[in-house]
Amino acid sequence: MKIIVVAVIGVILLLLLMMDKKQIGKLTEKLSVFWFRLAFAFLALFLLNIAGGFVGIYFPVNIASGFLLALLGIPGFAALFAFAVFL
């Protein structure tokens, strides 16, 4: 397991060495936007779970639903709502 982690870190560092400053800036900007969306998705899931508790709809607050909401946005919310209602 340690060998895999070291290999992945090595590949990431080699890719960073091949990039110039402009590409690294774009990459870090995209990563920061993604982490902000993920944090906001967990906040939204938490609030939806509290609000949904009053009407009997519970949204799961886990990493899969957080990624789904962060990546898809409104369609991800519709998918989570459909899962919560129909399953």
Gaussian input, Z-matrix of N, CA and C with variables (Angstrom, degrees):
# hf/3-21g

backbone

0 1
 N
 C     1     B1
 C     2     B2     1     A1
 N     3     B3     2     A2     1     D1
 C     4     B4     3     A3     2     D2
 C     5     B5     4     A4     3     D3
 N     6     B6     5     A5     4     D4
 C     7     B7     6     A6     5     D5
 C     8     B8     7     A7     6     D6
 N     9     B9     8     A8     7     D7
 C    10    B10     9     A9     8     D8
 C    11    B11    10    A10     9     D9
 N    12    B12    11    A11    10    D10
 C    13    B13    12    A12    11    D11
 C    14    B14    13    A13    12    D12
 N    15    B15    14    A14    13    D13
 C    16    B16    15    A15    14    D14
 C    17    B17    16    A16    15    D15
 N    18    B18    17    A17    16    D16
 C    19    B19    18    A18    17    D17
 C    20    B20    19    A19    18    D18
 N    21    B21    20    A20    19    D19
 C    22    B22    21    A21    20    D20
 C    23    B23    22    A22    21    D21
 N    24    B24    23    A23    22    D22
 C    25    B25    24    A24    23    D23
 C    26    B26    25    A25    24    D24
 N    27    B27    26    A26    25    D25
 C    28    B28    27    A27    26    D26
 C    29    B29    28    A28    27    D27
 N    30    B30    29    A29    28    D28
 C    31    B31    30    A30    29    D29
 C    32    B32    31    A31    30    D30
 N    33    B33    32    A32    31    D31
 C    34    B34    33    A33    32    D32
 C    35    B35    34    A34    33    D33
 N    36    B36    35    A35    34    D34
 C    37    B37    36    A36    35    D35
 C    38    B38    37    A37    36    D36
 N    39    B39    38    A38    37    D37
 C    40    B40    39    A39    38    D38
 C    41    B41    40    A40    39    D39
 N    42    B42    41    A41    40    D40
 C    43    B43    42    A42    41    D41
 C    44    B44    43    A43    42    D42
 N    45    B45    44    A44    43    D43
 C    46    B46    45    A45    44    D44
 C    47    B47    46    A46    45    D45
 N    48    B48    47    A47    46    D46
 C    49    B49    48    A48    47    D47
 C    50    B50    49    A49    48    D48
 N    51    B51    50    A50    49    D49
 C    52    B52    51    A51    50    D50
 C    53    B53    52    A52    51    D51
 N    54    B54    53    A53    52    D52
 C    55    B55    54    A54    53    D53
 C    56    B56    55    A55    54    D54
 N    57    B57    56    A56    55    D55
 C    58    B58    57    A57    56    D56
 C    59    B59    58    A58    57    D57
 N    60    B60    59    A59    58    D58
 C    61    B61    60    A60    59    D59
 C    62    B62    61    A61    60    D60
 N    63    B63    62    A62    61    D61
 C    64    B64    63    A63    62    D62
 C    65    B65    64    A64    63    D63
 N    66    B66    65    A65    64    D64
 C    67    B67    66    A66    65    D65
 C    68    B68    67    A67    66    D66
 N    69    B69    68    A68    67    D67
 C    70    B70    69    A69    68    D68
 C    71    B71    70    A70    69    D69
 N    72    B72    71    A71    70    D70
 C    73    B73    72    A72    71    D71
 C    74    B74    73    A73    72    D72
 N    75    B75    74    A74    73    D73
 C    76    B76    75    A75    74    D74
 C    77    B77    76    A76    75    D75
 N    78    B78    77    A77    76    D76
 C    79    B79    78    A78    77    D77
 C    80    B80    79    A79    78    D78
 N    81    B81    80    A80    79    D79
 C    82    B82    81    A81    80    D80
 C    83    B83    82    A82    81    D81
 N    84    B84    83    A83    82    D82
 C    85    B85    84    A84    83    D83
 C    86    B86    85    A85    84    D84
 N    87    B87    86    A86    85    D85
 C    88    B88    87    A87    86    D86
 C    89    B89    88    A88    87    D87
 N    90    B90    89    A89    88    D88
 C    91    B91    90    A90    89    D89
 C    92    B92    91    A91    90    D90
 N    93    B93    92    A92    91    D91
 C    94    B94    93    A93    92    D92
 C    95    B95    94    A94    93    D93
 N    96    B96    95    A95    94    D94
 C    97    B97    96    A96    95    D95
 C    98    B98    97    A97    96    D96
 N    99    B99    98    A98    97    D97
 C   100   B100    99    A99    98    D98
 C   101   B101   100   A100    99    D99
 N   102   B102   101   A101   100   D100
 C   103   B103   102   A102   101   D101
 C   104   B104   103   A103   102   D102
 N   105   B105   104   A104   103   D103
 C   106   B106   105   A105   104   D104
 C   107   B107   106   A106   105   D105
 N   108   B108   107   A107   106   D106
 C   109   B109   108   A108   107   D107
 C   110   B110   109   A109   108   D108
 N   111   B111   110   A110   109   D109
 C   112   B112   111   A111   110   D110
 C   113   B113   112   A112   111   D111
 N   114   B114   113   A113   112   D112
 C   115   B115   114   A114   113   D113
 C   116   B116   115   A115   114   D114
 N   117   B117   116   A116   115   D115
 C   118   B118   117   A117   116   D116
 C   119   B119   118   A118   117   D117
 N   120   B120   119   A119   118   D118
 C   121   B121   120   A120   119   D119
 C   122   B122   121   A121   120   D120
 N   123   B123   122   A122   121   D121
 C   124   B124   123   A123   122   D122
 C   125   B125   124   A124   123   D123
 N   126   B126   125   A125   124   D124
 C   127   B127   126   A126   125   D125
 C   128   B128   127   A127   126   D126
 N   129   B129   128   A128   127   D127
 C   130   B130   129   A129   128   D128
 C   131   B131   130   A130   129   D129
 N   132   B132   131   A131   130   D130
 C   133   B133   132   A132   131   D131
 C   134   B134   133   A133   132   D132
 N   135   B135   134   A134   133   D133
 C   136   B136   135   A135   134   D134
 C   137   B137   136   A136   135   D135
 N   138   B138   137   A137   136   D136
 C   139   B139   138   A138   137   D137
 C   140   B140   139   A139   138   D138
 N   141   B141   140   A140   139   D139
 C   142   B142   141   A141   140   D140
 C   143   B143   142   A142   141   D141
 N   144   B144   143   A143   142   D142
 C   145   B145   144   A144   143   D143
 C   146   B146   145   A145   144   D144
 N   147   B147   146   A146   145   D145
 C   148   B148   147   A147   146   D146
 C   149   B149   148   A148   147   D147
 N   150   B150   149   A149   148   D148
 C   151   B151   150   A150   149   D149
 C   152   B152   151   A151   150   D150
 N   153   B153   152   A152   151   D151
 C   154   B154   153   A153   152   D152
 C   155   B155   154   A154   153   D153
 N   156   B156   155   A155   154   D154
 C   157   B157   156   A156   155   D155
 C   158   B158   157   A157   156   D156
 N   159   B159   158   A158   157   D157
 C   160   B160   159   A159   158   D158
 C   161   B161   160   A160   159   D159
 N   162   B162   161   A161   160   D160
 C   163   B163   162   A162   161   D161
 C   164   B164   163   A163   162   D162
 N   165   B165   164   A164   163   D163
 C   166   B166   165   A165   164   D164
 C   167   B167   166   A166   165   D165
 N   168   B168   167   A167   166   D166
 C   169   B169   168   A168   167   D167
 C   170   B170   169   A169   168   D168
 N   171   B171   170   A170   169   D169
 C   172   B172   171   A171   170   D170
 C   173   B173   172   A172   171   D171
 N   174   B174   173   A173   172   D172
 C   175   B175   174   A174   173   D173
 C   176   B176   175   A175   174   D174
 N   177   B177   176   A176   175   D175
 C   178   B178   177   A177   176   D176
 C   179   B179   178   A178   177   D177
 N   180   B180   179   A179   178   D178
 C   181   B181   180   A180   179   D179
 C   182   B182   181   A181   180   D180
 N   183   B183   182   A182   181   D181
 C   184   B184   183   A183   182   D182
 C   185   B185   184   A184   183   D183
 N   186   B186   185   A185   184   D184
 C   187   B187   186   A186   185   D185
 C   188   B188   187   A187   186   D186
 N   189   B189   188   A188   187   D187
 C   190   B190   189   A189   188   D188
 C   191   B191   190   A190   189   D189
 N   192   B192   191   A191   190   D190
 C   193   B193   192   A192   191   D191
 C   194   B194   193   A193   192   D192
 N   195   B195   194   A194   193   D193
 C   196   B196   195   A195   194   D194
 C   197   B197   196   A196   195   D195
 N   198   B198   197   A197   196   D196
 C   199   B199   198   A198   197   D197
 C   200   B200   199   A199   198   D198
 N   201   B201   200   A200   199   D199
 C   202   B202   201   A201   200   D200
 C   203   B203   202   A202   201   D201
 N   204   B204   203   A203   202   D202
 C   205   B205   204   A204   203   D203
 C   206   B206   205   A205   204   D204
 N   207   B207   206   A206   205   D205
 C   208   B208   207   A207   206   D206
 C   209   B209   208   A208   207   D207
 N   210   B210   209   A209   208   D208
 C   211   B211   210   A210   209   D209
 C   212   B212   211   A211   210   D210
 N   213   B213   212   A212   211   D211
 C   214   B214   213   A213   212   D212
 C   215   B215   214   A214   213   D213
 N   216   B216   215   A215   214   D214
 C   217   B217   216   A216   215   D215
 C   218   B218   217   A217   216   D216
 N   219   B219   218   A218   217   D217
 C   220   B220   219   A219   218   D218
 C   221   B221   220   A220   219   D219
 N   222   B222   221   A221   220   D220
 C   223   B223   222   A222   221   D221
 C   224   B224   223   A223   222   D222
 N   225   B225   224   A224   223   D223
 C   226   B226   225   A225   224   D224
 C   227   B227   226   A226   225   D225
 N   228   B228   227   A227   226   D226
 C   229   B229   228   A228   227   D227
 C   230   B230   229   A229   228   D228
 N   231   B231   230   A230   229   D229
 C   232   B232   231   A231   230   D230
 C   233   B233   232   A232   231   D231
 N   234   B234   233   A233   232   D232
 C   235   B235   234   A234   233   D233
 C   236   B236   235   A235   234   D234
 N   237   B237   236   A236   235   D235
 C   238   B238   237   A237   236   D236
 C   239   B239   238   A238   237   D237
 N   240   B240   239   A239   238   D238
 C   241   B241   240   A240   239   D239
 C   242   B242   241   A241   240   D240
 N   243   B243   242   A242   241   D241
 C   244   B244   243   A243   242   D242
 C   245   B245   244   A244   243   D243
 N   246   B246   245   A245   244   D244
 C   247   B247   246   A246   245   D245
 C   248   B248   247   A247   246   D246
 N   249   B249   248   A248   247   D247
 C   250   B250   249   A249   248   D248
 C   251   B251   250   A250   249   D249
 N   252   B252   251   A251   250   D250
 C   253   B253   252   A252   251   D251
 C   254   B254   253   A253   252   D252
 N   255   B255   254   A254   253   D253
 C   256   B256   255   A255   254   D254
 C   257   B257   256   A256   255   D255
 N   258   B258   257   A257   256   D256
 C   259   B259   258   A258   257   D257
 C   260   B260   259   A259   258   D258

   B1=1.4503
   B2=1.5236
   B3=1.3426
   B4=1.4600
   B5=1.5213
   B6=1.3235
   B7=1.4576
   B8=1.5266
   B9=1.3222
   B10=1.4629
   B11=1.5225
   B12=1.3158
   B13=1.4690
   B14=1.5261
   B15=1.3238
   B16=1.4634
   B17=1.5241
   B18=1.3217
   B19=1.4618
   B20=1.5296
   B21=1.3173
   B22=1.4663
   B23=1.5264
   B24=1.3209
   B25=1.4685
   B26=1.5212
   B27=1.3238
   B28=1.4559
   B29=1.5155
   B30=1.3293
   B31=1.4667
   B32=1.5248
   B33=1.3189
   B34=1.4680
   B35=1.5295
   B36=1.3180
   B37=1.4669
   B38=1.5290
   B39=1.3293
   B40=1.4668
   B41=1.5205
   B42=1.3421
   B43=1.4578
   B44=1.5220
   B45=1.3188
   B46=1.4676
   B47=1.5196
   B48=1.3403
   B49=1.4660
   B50=1.5278
   B51=1.3250
   B52=1.4561
   B53=1.5298
   B54=1.3211
   B55=1.4620
   B56=1.5273
   B57=1.3256
   B58=1.4550
   B59=1.5373
   B60=1.3259
   B61=1.4639
   B62=1.5224
   B63=1.3116
   B64=1.4590
   B65=1.5298
   B66=1.3343
   B67=1.4620
   B68=1.5192
   B69=1.3181
   B70=1.4654
   B71=1.5204
   B72=1.3237
   B73=1.4621
   B74=1.5127
   B75=1.3387
   B76=1.4631
   B77=1.5260
   B78=1.3357
   B79=1.4644
   B80=1.5260
   B81=1.3257
   B82=1.4637
   B83=1.5187
   B84=1.3472
   B85=1.4616
   B86=1.5245
   B87=1.3230
   B88=1.4644
   B89=1.5223
   B90=1.3363
   B91=1.4645
   B92=1.5233
   B93=1.3222
   B94=1.4637
   B95=1.5261
   B96=1.3331
   B97=1.4704
   B98=1.5201
   B99=1.3500
   B100=1.4634
   B101=1.5222
   B102=1.3310
   B103=1.4682
   B104=1.5267
   B105=1.3457
   B106=1.4605
   B107=1.5195
   B108=1.3420
   B109=1.4661
   B110=1.5224
   B111=1.3481
   B112=1.4625
   B113=1.5292
   B114=1.3255
   B115=1.4628
   B116=1.5251
   B117=1.3285
   B118=1.4581
   B119=1.5275
   B120=1.3341
   B121=1.4651
   B122=1.5259
   B123=1.3276
   B124=1.4610
   B125=1.5249
   B126=1.3194
   B127=1.4559
   B128=1.5259
   B129=1.3266
   B130=1.4654
   B131=1.5311
   B132=1.3283
   B133=1.4664
   B134=1.5250
   B135=1.3214
   B136=1.4573
   B137=1.5298
   B138=1.3398
   B139=1.4632
   B140=1.5279
   B141=1.3332
   B142=1.4637
   B143=1.5233
   B144=1.3148
   B145=1.4561
   B146=1.5320
   B147=1.3185
   B148=1.4625
   B149=1.5207
   B150=1.3450
   B151=1.4630
   B152=1.5286
   B153=1.3151
   B154=1.4581
   B155=1.5096
   B156=1.3043
   B157=1.4606
   B158=1.5116
   B159=1.3194
   B160=1.4573
   B161=1.5283
   B162=1.3333
   B163=1.4625
   B164=1.5270
   B165=1.3146
   B166=1.4579
   B167=1.5141
   B168=1.3081
   B169=1.4681
   B170=1.5177
   B171=1.3167
   B172=1.4586
   B173=1.5221
   B174=1.3172
   B175=1.4519
   B176=1.5228
   B177=1.3239
   B178=1.4653
   B179=1.5282
   B180=1.3027
   B181=1.4597
   B182=1.5199
   B183=1.3224
   B184=1.4570
   B185=1.5170
   B186=1.3220
   B187=1.4620
   B188=1.5262
   B189=1.3297
   B190=1.4659
   B191=1.5278
   B192=1.3221
   B193=1.4611
   B194=1.5287
   B195=1.3112
   B196=1.4657
   B197=1.5177
   B198=1.3448
   B199=1.4590
   B200=1.5171
   B201=1.3284
   B202=1.4655
   B203=1.5229
   B204=1.3041
   B205=1.4594
   B206=1.5248
   B207=1.3378
   B208=1.4664
   B209=1.5287
   B210=1.3070
   B211=1.4617
   B212=1.5191
   B213=1.3375
   B214=1.4560
   B215=1.5246
   B216=1.3089
   B217=1.4642
   B218=1.5150
   B219=1.3315
   B220=1.4655
   B221=1.5347
   B222=1.3465
   B223=1.4747
   B224=1.5356
   B225=1.3140
   B226=1.4621
   B227=1.5209
   B228=1.3361
   B229=1.4636
   B230=1.5179
   B231=1.3365
   B232=1.4709
   B233=1.5260
   B234=1.3255
   B235=1.4651
   B236=1.5309
   B237=1.3318
   B238=1.4641
   B239=1.5203
   B240=1.3245
   B241=1.4553
   B242=1.5262
   B243=1.3364
   B244=1.4598
   B245=1.5294
   B246=1.3219
   B247=1.4669
   B248=1.5226
   B249=1.3376
   B250=1.4623
   B251=1.5242
   B252=1.3117
   B253=1.4737
   B254=1.5153
   B255=1.3310
   B256=1.4600
   B257=1.5247
   B258=1.3046
   B259=1.4630
   B260=1.4804
   A1=111.17
   A2=116.17
   A3=119.43
   A4=110.97
   A5=116.30
   A6=120.06
   A7=110.31
   A8=116.55
   A9=120.30
   A10=110.48
   A11=117.00
   A12=120.93
   A13=110.45
   A14=116.70
   A15=120.41
   A16=110.13
   A17=117.87
   A18=121.19
   A19=111.13
   A20=117.60
   A21=120.96
   A22=110.45
   A23=117.19
   A24=120.55
   A25=110.53
   A26=117.51
   A27=121.19
   A28=112.30
   A29=117.30
   A30=120.68
   A31=110.28
   A32=117.59
   A33=120.63
   A34=110.48
   A35=116.97
   A36=119.51
   A37=111.62
   A38=117.58
   A39=119.77
   A40=111.59
   A41=117.50
   A42=120.12
   A43=111.25
   A44=117.30
   A45=120.17
   A46=111.49
   A47=117.18
   A48=119.46
   A49=111.84
   A50=117.21
   A51=120.79
   A52=112.52
   A53=118.13
   A54=121.40
   A55=110.30
   A56=115.62
   A57=119.23
   A58=109.10
   A59=116.15
   A60=120.40
   A61=112.47
   A62=117.79
   A63=121.17
   A64=110.73
   A65=116.79
   A66=120.53
   A67=111.45
   A68=117.13
   A69=120.55
   A70=109.80
   A71=117.48
   A72=121.17
   A73=111.76
   A74=117.06
   A75=120.52
   A76=110.85
   A77=116.03
   A78=120.36
   A79=111.75
   A80=116.73
   A81=119.27
   A82=111.69
   A83=116.91
   A84=119.49
   A85=110.94
   A86=117.18
   A87=120.68
   A88=111.41
   A89=116.93
   A90=119.68
   A91=111.84
   A92=117.01
   A93=118.87
   A94=111.23
   A95=117.24
   A96=120.34
   A97=109.77
   A98=116.58
   A99=119.38
   A100=111.22
   A101=119.00
   A102=121.01
   A103=111.16
   A104=116.89
   A105=119.27
   A106=110.35
   A107=117.17
   A108=120.73
   A109=111.12
   A110=116.71
   A111=120.02
   A112=110.57
   A113=117.43
   A114=120.38
   A115=110.88
   A116=117.14
   A117=120.60
   A118=110.90
   A119=117.54
   A120=121.00
   A121=110.37
   A122=117.44
   A123=119.38
   A124=111.76
   A125=117.07
   A126=120.06
   A127=110.34
   A128=116.49
   A129=120.77
   A130=110.84
   A131=117.62
   A132=120.21
   A133=111.09
   A134=116.07
   A135=119.74
   A136=110.85
   A137=116.50
   A138=120.16
   A139=111.59
   A140=117.12
   A141=120.30
   A142=111.38
   A143=116.62
   A144=120.23
   A145=110.76
   A146=117.00
   A147=120.25
   A148=110.53
   A149=116.92
   A150=120.68
   A151=111.08
   A152=117.25
   A153=120.37
   A154=112.95
   A155=117.60
   A156=120.91
   A157=112.85
   A158=117.57
   A159=120.67
   A160=112.48
   A161=116.72
   A162=120.12
   A163=112.44
   A164=118.09
   A165=121.64
   A166=114.80
   A167=118.58
   A168=121.80
   A169=107.65
   A170=116.62
   A171=120.85
   A172=109.90
   A173=116.37
   A174=122.37
   A175=108.31
   A176=118.22
   A177=119.43
   A178=110.91
   A179=116.60
   A180=121.25
   A181=106.52
   A182=116.40
   A183=122.28
   A184=109.18
   A185=116.63
   A186=120.38
   A187=111.43
   A188=118.15
   A189=120.45
   A190=111.01
   A191=117.41
   A192=119.43
   A193=110.54
   A194=118.35
   A195=120.95
   A196=111.68
   A197=117.38
   A198=120.37
   A199=111.36
   A200=117.18
   A201=121.00
   A202=110.38
   A203=117.01
   A204=121.00
   A205=111.69
   A206=117.31
   A207=120.41
   A208=111.59
   A209=117.55
   A210=119.97
   A211=112.89
   A212=117.75
   A213=120.06
   A214=113.90
   A215=118.29
   A216=120.58
   A217=112.03
   A218=117.51
   A219=122.76
   A220=112.12
   A221=119.77
   A222=117.82
   A223=112.66
   A224=116.75
   A225=119.95
   A226=111.52
   A227=115.74
   A228=119.38
   A229=110.65
   A230=116.98
   A231=120.58
   A232=110.56
   A233=116.84
   A234=119.98
   A235=110.82
   A236=117.53
   A237=120.49
   A238=111.42
   A239=116.51
   A240=120.54
   A241=110.41
   A242=117.02
   A243=120.57
   A244=110.73
   A245=117.97
   A246=120.96
   A247=110.69
   A248=116.20
   A249=119.89
   A250=112.24
   A251=117.46
   A252=120.91
   A253=110.99
   A254=117.52
   A255=119.94
   A256=114.31
   A257=119.93
   A258=119.97
   A259=112.72
   D1=-39.08
   D2=-179.94
   D3=-65.28
   D4=-34.41
   D5=-179.00
   D6=-66.06
   D7=-39.07
   D8=179.26
   D9=-65.09
   D10=-43.23
   D11=-179.95
   D12=-63.47
   D13=-43.91
   D14=179.57
   D15=-65.16
   D16=-38.89
   D17=179.12
   D18=-65.73
   D19=-42.82
   D20=179.17
   D21=-64.22
   D22=-43.90
   D23=177.80
   D24=-62.79
   D25=-39.91
   D26=177.94
   D27=-63.34
   D28=-42.38
   D29=178.77
   D30=-65.48
   D31=-41.16
   D32=178.53
   D33=-63.00
   D34=-42.72
   D35=178.80
   D36=-65.29
   D37=-38.97
   D38=176.76
   D39=-64.18
   D40=-39.72
   D41=176.91
   D42=-64.84
   D43=-38.43
   D44=177.91
   D45=-66.62
   D46=-34.00
   D47=178.43
   D48=-68.80
   D49=-28.69
   D50=-179.40
   D51=-81.08
   D52=-12.85
   D53=-178.26
   D54=-89.53
   D55=154.82
   D56=172.88
   D57=-95.80
   D58=-179.80
   D59=-174.68
   D60=-63.40
   D61=-37.38
   D62=-177.74
   D63=-66.39
   D64=-41.62
   D65=178.94
   D66=-68.38
   D67=-38.68
   D68=178.32
   D69=-66.11
   D70=-38.70
   D71=177.40
   D72=-62.79
   D73=-42.82
   D74=177.95
   D75=-64.52
   D76=-41.20
   D77=179.70
   D78=-63.43
   D79=-45.51
   D80=179.63
   D81=-67.00
   D82=-33.49
   D83=176.95
   D84=-66.14
   D85=-43.56
   D86=178.03
   D87=-63.90
   D88=-40.21
   D89=178.16
   D90=-66.08
   D91=-39.32
   D92=179.93
   D93=-68.23
   D94=-37.47
   D95=176.47
   D96=-64.87
   D97=-41.58
   D98=179.25
   D99=-63.40
   D100=-44.09
   D101=-179.43
   D102=-65.84
   D103=-35.52
   D104=175.83
   D105=-64.92
   D106=-43.76
   D107=178.53
   D108=-62.67
   D109=-38.04
   D110=179.19
   D111=-66.62
   D112=-43.02
   D113=178.24
   D114=-64.00
   D115=-42.12
   D116=177.98
   D117=-66.36
   D118=-33.69
   D119=178.03
   D120=-64.70
   D121=-41.03
   D122=178.12
   D123=-68.14
   D124=-35.48
   D125=175.07
   D126=-64.33
   D127=-44.15
   D128=178.97
   D129=-64.46
   D130=-40.35
   D131=178.05
   D132=-63.71
   D133=-40.30
   D134=178.96
   D135=-63.33
   D136=-45.54
   D137=179.46
   D138=-67.18
   D139=-38.49
   D140=177.01
   D141=-65.57
   D142=-35.99
   D143=178.39
   D144=-66.20
   D145=-39.63
   D146=178.38
   D147=-69.14
   D148=-47.61
   D149=-179.23
   D150=-67.50
   D151=-37.72
   D152=179.87
   D153=-69.84
   D154=-22.40
   D155=177.73
   D156=-64.23
   D157=-26.66
   D158=179.15
   D159=-72.03
   D160=-27.39
   D161=-179.02
   D162=-110.01
   D163=1.22
   D164=175.66
   D165=90.67
   D166=15.36
   D167=176.20
   D168=-109.82
   D169=121.18
   D170=-177.94
   D171=-113.51
   D172=126.22
   D173=177.76
   D174=-95.93
   D175=131.21
   D176=179.04
   D177=-72.09
   D178=131.87
   D179=177.76
   D180=-104.26
   D181=92.00
   D182=177.09
   D183=-142.87
   D184=177.98
   D185=-173.81
   D186=-67.44
   D187=-34.87
   D188=-179.14
   D189=-66.40
   D190=-45.59
   D191=179.32
   D192=-69.70
   D193=-31.82
   D194=175.81
   D195=-64.82
   D196=-45.67
   D197=177.24
   D198=-64.80
   D199=-39.72
   D200=179.07
   D201=-60.75
   D202=-45.80
   D203=-179.65
   D204=-69.84
   D205=-37.46
   D206=-179.36
   D207=-70.45
   D208=-38.08
   D209=-177.38
   D210=-80.62
   D211=-40.46
   D212=-173.37
   D213=-96.74
   D214=-25.15
   D215=179.59
   D216=74.26
   D217=-125.39
   D218=-177.66
   D219=-61.73
   D220=-44.76
   D221=175.75
   D222=-62.65
   D223=-31.77
   D224=175.85
   D225=-66.28
   D226=-39.19
   D227=175.45
   D228=-63.51
   D229=-41.04
   D230=178.64
   D231=-63.28
   D232=-39.39
   D233=178.20
   D234=-65.88
   D235=-43.71
   D236=178.01
   D237=-63.66
   D238=-39.55
   D239=178.36
   D240=-64.51
   D241=-41.66
   D242=178.19
   D243=-64.63
   D244=-40.29
   D245=177.12
   D246=-63.40
   D247=-42.43
   D248=-177.85
   D249=-67.82
   D250=-35.99
   D251=-176.87
   D252=-80.98
   D253=-45.65
   D254=-170.51
   D255=-93.71
   D256=-12.55
   D257=178.97
   D258=-107.46

